[in-house]
Structure formats: structure tokens, C-alpha cells
Amino acid sequence: MDTIRTLAMDAVEAANSGHPGMPMAMAPVAYLLYAKVMRHNPRDPAWPDRDRFILSAGHGSMLLYAALHLSGYELTLADLKAFRQWGSTTPGHPEHGVTPGVETTTGPLGQGFANGVGMALAERYLRERYGKQVCDHRIFGLCSDGDLMEGVSAEAASLAGHLGLGRIVYLYDDNEITIDGSTELSFGTEEVPARFRAYGWHVSSVDDATDLAALEQAITEAVAEEDRPSLIGVRSVIAYGAPTKAGTAGAHGAPLGEEEVRATKLALGWDPDRRFHIPDEVYTAFDARPRGAAVQREWQKRVTAWRGAQPDAAAEWDRAAAGLPLAEVEPVLPAFDAGSEDRPAKLATRGASGKTMHAFEELVPTMIGGSADLAGSVKTGFPGAASYSRTHAGRNIHFGVREHTMAAAVNGMALHGGIVRPYGSTFLQFADYMRPAIRLSALMELPTVWVFSHDSVAVGEDGPTHQPIEHLAALRAVPGLTVIRPADASETAVAWQTILEQVRGPACLILSRQDLPVLERSGLAPATGLRHGGYVLTPDDRQPQAAIVATGSEVHVALDARQLLAAVGISARVVSMPSLELFSAQEASYRTDVLPPGLPAVSVEAGVAQGWERWVDRSVSIEGFGASAPGAQVMARLGITAAAVAEAVQEVLATRR
């Protein structure tokens, strides 16, 4: 434990940046979990049935790095010395995919706490579907005062307690210190144990973080809980052992300083002149590789027997692990009839999405998820599956009005190991509540699906509080996030196919509340063009004078504008551009075929124009907020009309003469 403390001090001092205090305080917890309690194998950090550990208090990253190094993961002493340096595997906050053994990217407080709830949701689902011989593990975590102050952790704790997610064991570092000072400033009067008991958690406490026997007993009791998540409050002293900075905010976000480090090492009985010193006997005592390999071998024997007894289930598992449906999706996609000229068919893309999910339900048995209390409005869910409850891990999760936690838990399900392909859904306006988790899903390149309906001011009477304006631009601004806004029912079906078979990172599916015409494709390009992100919808325009580029419901506006322009002798090409990200990923030759250099182009989208300047000369957009009125009237009043688009095209052409 003192080795962990000295490593934390030395690494933070060498970087001249970091948080030494929490690792020094919680070294006993890291030692017990990694050296004695958790079932993990440092030689195979991705072993599917390992226990997971989440350092929700990611600022204390050196605690995790020290534990990983000492227990035998491929994290060298040189890596510890490169703490917080460019290109190192020991960044300032833990990053999934960078450091072996790091289960999730943490730093934004509360997110890791909620990720663990998602992992527990996935663990229970897989255990129930495939059996304990394949999936039987726990989610351990370390959280801080800051995590418990963040609202997302309250939402997550409430959901976990309601569903009885007993495989969660969290240790709460109750050190009564934040960056600004004592928690008495902002948090000290809250009775955390009482709050968690009210959520339905098993709650215990350890009065002294250095009391290994009490810690181990509390963890053992928490592990024995199957019907309730557990929170163990651990009273600790931040920067334990530091003569002048222990128990102070000065140890939270800054190096202790050379003099304090020397004094601390002397107090711990260490040579103050030795840096990054690890006694051989510490490696021996901490090494988890022999124990981990033995536990994994036992699991492998069970899985081998299971594969022989249940080959269909094993094949299903393997397809899911590869990120693939059981079979090709295209043959099961619903076909949407455009109707007749007298009676054209109309269907909201949210409705088309629901029908498509129903169609591919059996092909993605490990796709689970739900809505923030809006499944009936967003049209998400699998009709043939049950709800997730305390007694049954169904595929349809009712997150309640908890958008923050839904998003973080969806990330946790994806982080669980690739078997589960999760989704979360709500109105596009409430993507604001989910943005931290959406950003993290892109940062971690997770295969999450975000389904958003009510995508524009056409929501209507609900007014500007429910009418997204800047949201498409904001989502498109997230690196690595694929945003798809289909024009009609047919594009919606292809969008789902593209997400399931083509997109490997996170994807947003943006859907309409209002009915939209199902395009008659006999004179238009097929909806499969969506796979390229953008495509020429009106292929008969061999020598267009201009291009109109549109997404979602505005594609129909663009087609109407094309007719207005044709009446005055102007030939306009209509480009459906459901995904700027997918279009940007195409070969340059394809992009120039769709939008030839020099061809005047105008975009139309019911949102801000930001981001369109790369592709078009002018945008018909909405640069203010919406209003409460019938949706069609709001769209017209705010200028999203065929006449406005035709006028914009004519004005751009006039400037070229």
C-alpha cells in the first residue's frame, strides 16, 4: 500500500500535475480488490467473465495505474514515469482503449458511476440469456464525494436500486475534501448512507480506510448481496501519511511538492532519495497473474462444455461479439409503399423506425435498450421481448425520466465487452441532457445507437422548449459521431441497416414526429444511396444549373422547390444528404459526382446553418428559436418552404452571372 502511495507521489511530482491525495488515501482498497478480491487476469484484460473495476473518481488515476502495474498488466514502470505525457499509456484521467485494464474513460464525475450500472444491466442480461457458466461476474467501483454530488449518479443509483442490480459493489471515498476545501462548504450536511438506503441499496461503512480486516469484511458482505447494489462508505484521509497536507484540499489537485514528498516518505519509512521504487516482495505479493490465469482456465472449461451442449447459443454469442447481426439485415427490412398519386402514403420516420426495429428484432438478440419514458413517442422497443425488471432481464429497458443516466448506462452496456449492442432514445431536444455521455461514446468509439425523434420545429404546439434548433449542428460537431437524418420511411429502414452493418462507432438516428410522404422511387434514386451519406435523388438531371441539398423532412421541401424552379426554366438537382459524416468518408470522386465543383448549391434544413458552409453556397435555415403553433405553420413562418428555397437558388445563380 505504501508502494502505491509513493508511486502516486512520484508520478504526480514528475509530471508537475495530477491528484496524489486520493491514491494515497485509497491504496488499501486498490490492494484488496486487485490482489485478493477481484476475478481478473492481467494476461488477458479482455477476458469476458472478468470482474470489472471502474475508477469513477478518475482524477485519482495513479491509483489505478499503480494497481494495474503491480498486479501484472502490460503497464511498465516506464509508463508510470511517463504519467500525463504525450503519447503515454498513463494519461491524466483513465482512457478506455489506451491503457490495458482500464474499463471506461472517466474524469467527468458521475459518468463512471452510471457506466457501472449499464455494465450491471448487461451482465444480468447475458447471464440470464446464456447461463452462469458463461457470464457470472461483478462490477466494482470507486467513487468520490464529487461523483455523488453530480446528478447523474443520483439517477443511476435510483435505477440500480429499483432494478435490484446486486452485482454492483461501489466503495465511496468519504474523505470530506473537494478542490475548493472541506465538503462542509457544499455537501457536509447530506446523509449519503440514508440516501442510498432509500434508493434500495445495501449500505455499510468502514471507519478507517487503513483497516484491512474491516474493508475485506465489508466487501465480502457486499459480494454476497444478489438483490441489492452495495455502497461501502470508507472514511479516509486524503494524502494519508503527508505531514502537513494530509486531510487538506492542497493534496487534491496539485503535486505535494518536493519537501512534502520527502517528509512523507520518511514518515512511511521509505528512502526519500529513491523515486519510483518498488521492492521485489511487493511485486510478489501483488501479482494477480497466477490466480487470474487459474480462474480463467476454470471458466474456459465451463464455456467449452457449454459450446458443445448449446452450439446455437455459442454461434449467437460469437456473431454478437464480432459486432454483427445473425444474418444479413436487408432481406427482413420492411418495404414501404408510396401509395398512389391520389392517395400518397405518409408515415413519420419515427414510425418507420419502429417497424424496422420489429423486423430485425430476431437478428440482433443482444441489442437491448430503451427510452427515457418516451418509448411510445419515439417508437423504440422490441415488441416480442419483455421489459427489464427486478425478476427478468428483458430487452426493453424503462429508464424513466433519466436521460443523463440512460446515456451513461448505454455506454456502460457497450463497454461491457461488445456482446451487447445497446441503444437509448428520447426527443432530440433532450440530447442536451445526454451530451456528456454521447461525447464519451465517441471518444471511446463505442457501438452505441442514439435514437432521437421530434427532430424539428415541426413538433409544433409544444413550443420552443421542445423544438430543436442547434442540436443537429451540435451533434455533428462531435468527432467520430455519425448522425443520420433520413428523408422518409425507406431511408429510415436503410439507416438502421447501415448502423447495424456498417457503422462501427456511435450513431445518432434523427427522426420526425410528423408524417412525411413515402417517396415514390420510380423516378428517383433508391433509398440505398443513404449508405453513402449523400446521393443524387433526382438522377435525370444530367446538366443541372444548381443543387438543392436537404436532410430529413426538408428533402420533400427541396423536391417541391425543384418543381418551382423548373417552372421558370431552372434545372435543379436534389441531393438527399442524410449523413454528412458518411458522405465525408466517401472517396473524393464520389463526392464530386454528387456535388460537382462550381455547381451552385443551397442547403435546406430546419435548424441552424452552422456546418453546411463546407458543402453549399447558401443555407435556408432557422437561426432563432421556434414558437408554439401547429407544426406546419411554424415551419412556414420560419421560412422552411419550397418558395424560400427556390428564391435562394435564384439569388445564388444571379450572383454567378
Steps between C-alpha positions, in 0.01 A plus 500: 500500500786736574643410160179622337524820703860570409441420133210747496710770665795444267293491180306815583819674604678400179208624290460809717130431460240267642317384812717315752262516795235245405745224398682545830172473691346208312809285447357234736189466284703459181721240665208292627304511176785427260711267711230305684135557409440553130494223243723642227791388288769759419617279213159534334343835588205433265404162647118512473417372849742719692382722782493861389653788693397861438697789641213746484720751685726510196714783634665238723626314194839418653323270745375293209825514305701389802261210569507389137880510488549317827244231425664414168328684216706617202566836658869550568684709754607719209131556427446617857793738466338642184182590692303775321751528216436506126446152355516321835267221610452684829294807412374746759165322526449133414416440135336186367698354211822673603603316816466121545253430779319835485132414453365848426611855442434697818556854613163672462375412846198274529538352151702201618249436778222480241715299256518232766122484518497436126763228539284336766196518270701324229644240737157399626357485148782279373497281811128440462518434126811282484544367854733549794758268347566771240427824684528531879691800629474828689552870449728664754552873512657781696310827520559831672304781661503671163343198330221494755434872465444469125137445408576218258611277788174563684303393192721193459475402865122530488476277191744242636311479827165471324623214281690329783833487317677298768823452307609858568750560782606863533743639755447864588813697589355709781792735558295817553720702262439659161719733297343806659543368852301304755174341387339703779494780242250321277427139596579431862142503626384230260450155648636290216435160663137592566456615142631174360294291738198690372601406146489134604874440532687288751709753691789442739788708632865467593623761745868477404627438147816341641301229683550215252298249700198731515532584132521137398202408715290780351593396146422135578155594628436717194603219265251271673216739409308381194186712516638842589792710374749583773666820615783481751582832658872513576619781725846592378761771539597662173879488451532250784847522655587852381607700807346837408265432208313192616132576535525828306382625161863568414544130421203480264611652174868585523834336575596483865830671435851359537535576870164347588574190292831449683333550836222257410742231390691539824175471696418179309848361563620536143826632358413859399765499227355204310234571239264249341644234729317167512636230733511153347279359774225745401492358148479153647219585738298696244541280190151391390610309192519145641166531678339673202622240252363221718159664531484559126595138428210383716268730308635377168422141597142597577468692174640208299236273651232761436603535136466127453160488667360821347659558158225738383543722804877493451466602136268782604756616759780498243305705246412754765862514618602582142250786497282333235133402472423129473435541127479773238250767595387605152269201432289575808475877453142618458399637161304823513243561230482855370128463430342660195496849355149546635579349838872532574621310804632693797687371802712672764855373494465417872220261397712353222782452748272309735384270219862443397607412855217248513617351170863442606422411862599133471823578315650701786411307815754688710380846400339636815402847607208727547374849545494773760126447556414573136497159329147554375595833345840407362368161382797303628491154652468137400134389505589134542714559809422563865583797717811507718396459863628382836405143410568482127767655281284586201624685194280805552644723772281765657750765605235736632550874467875462538665610175840562665521150642342332199782630281777410746348157564474435126874572483553257787311227317718554194814504715404170656677320222342524158236228537221747577414760232309762699280793408334789680219722376317823573408829330781677314462805724614292797825403337622796704452294815694212344784692341779409747432130449455536123835675483660221703344237273681664210823540695492128582374399151213302651236327282213687664184604320326824596145524365346848505155595375309832490785635294393856412266792557236286329441364850260794505287597795747385767696812413866601510584303814441181300611617156864424417683768306875468561499133588588350163799733471603424858491125443684528170770695681592192707798325335429137417122521538291398199176698472231368263177689424297299247258663256223242503403152617716326241812693595424424865510125439832533315630720780445222753669251267795736462532542877487125563733392220719796408545753782747384764498797737203680654212604277208742540178427314295819470127448434189704434193522714280613210394279211715533188419381147647163409694593188392341175835362389416411141634836382749544784815326618453207741520559873813283516688814405481587869791264563724759334373779722382709206376414152337656196131445555397626154731313261328635185670839553794447266605864478356674803542872550492468877477247781260498793638301791262393776456260790201342668163666453657777295576262212133529409529877514799476264305289251217753500751782452642314202158506337469875561838558340416279203195718436732797443749305290759413766618140529586408858647178633368380837753331726381307802773536762388296801853477646777753454739264678436205268519730198830648619641147528438425129766520232554851365388387156161393635453826687579706193256294291225589748603864551717600204744786564356825374138384509305754708351326803243594762422297812168487680470367853273598788784600728802727511717521190824439689700223335342525157748759377739223395252365246276782378501865403194595699268347759129527562497449873359608835727729697268572792276297725162355408149582613186333628261437212406216265817352356434577135427861587820533704706359213339742255531801729869427555567476128542126443299505179544401138457862395779615732733231365419583137563868570835420666607296198407783263692751708812282502475453124463874455830560678673262256392687186 
